[in-house]
Amino acid sequence: MAATLHITSGDCAGQLLTQAQLPGEVFVWHDILYDGPRNPGWPSEATLRARAVFLEQSTGGGLDQAYVLETLQDQYRKLSEMLADTQIVLWFDACLFDQSMLCHILTCLQHLKRSQVELICIDAHPRIERYNGLGQLQPSELAASYPTRQPVSPEQFEFACQVDRAFAEQDLAAFQALAAQSQAPIQWIPAAVTRWLQEHSYADSEFGRLEYHTLAALRAGHHSPAEIFIAVAQADTPPQYWGDTTLWAKINGLAERTPPLVRIEGPSPRLPQWQSKHPLAEYRVNMVD
C-alpha cells in the first residue's frame, strides 16, 4: 500500500489529525506565505534565507533566524524526498493564511510533478457558530471528514500557480482580479484575497482592518492585550487568519509610527510576539493623546 502524507497548516490542527488516527503521516507546514520576500513557486536558497531574516524581524526576534531557515529547508526537503507513489492529502482552512499556503504548496507539488494530491477544506461546521478552522474540530470530526477529500484538478493546480505568483509579487492588480472572480477553481481564494486587500486599506481609512479594529478597541476602553485580542476577534469576521503574534505585530507597528498612535506600557517597549519572560498581563496599551 502506498504511503500517505497529510499536510496541514497549524500545530493544533496537526495534533488533532494525529489523534484522529488516520492512515499515514501528519506533517505541519510553517510559514506566512501571504507576506514577506520570496519568489513564486519552488524557493531558491536565497529566498529561504531572506524569509528567515524576515520572520525573525517580524516577530521582534522571537523566532531565531537559524531555526527558521532550518525549518524551511526541512519542509521543502520533505516534499522533494517523498516516494513517487506517496498519496498527499492537504487539510486547509478557508482563511487568508491557509489559502496562501495551500496555493504555494500546490505550486511546489506541480514543480515536482506530483499529481496524486487530494484536498480537504472545511469552511463551516454546524456545531460551531464562529467557525475559523480545523483547530476547532474534534479528532472524530476530522476522521469523519476524511472521506470527503477531493482530487486536485489540473485547473486547480494552474490556478494555484497564479495565486502563488500574486502573493509572492504582492501584485495589487492581480489581487483585485482574483477577488472579483465568481467561479474560482479554488473557491475560497476570492474571499481570502479580499481579506488581504482589507489589510492594506479598510473602511476608507489609512489603516488595515486589524489596525482599524485595534484602535476601535482602545477607544472603547480595552487596554490589556487579552481584552484587545477579544475585542478585535469579535469585530472581525470568520474565518480568522491571524493569531496573537500577528495582532501584537500590528500594535507594535502602531507604537513605532512617526508620530506614534499608541503607547505600550510594560517591561519592554514592544509586546512580545513569541515566548517571553514577561507575561502579557504586565502590559497595557493606550492611545497617544
Buried (B, 14 or more C-beta within 10 A) or exposed (E): EEEBBBBBBBEBBBBBBBBBEBEBBBBBBBBBBBBBEBBBBBBEEEBBBBBBBBBBEBBBEBBBBEEBBEBBBEBBEBBEEBEEEBBBBBBBBBBBBBBBBBBBBBBBBBEEEBEBBBBBBBBEBEEEEEBBBBBBBEBEBBBEBBEEBEEBBEEBBEBBBBBBBBBBEBBEEBBEBBBEBEEBBBBBBBBBBBBBBBBEEBEEEEBBBBBBBBBBBBEEEBBBBEBBBEBBBEBBEBBBBBEBBBBBBBBBBBBEEEEEBBBBEBEEEBBBBEEBEEEBEBBBBEEEE
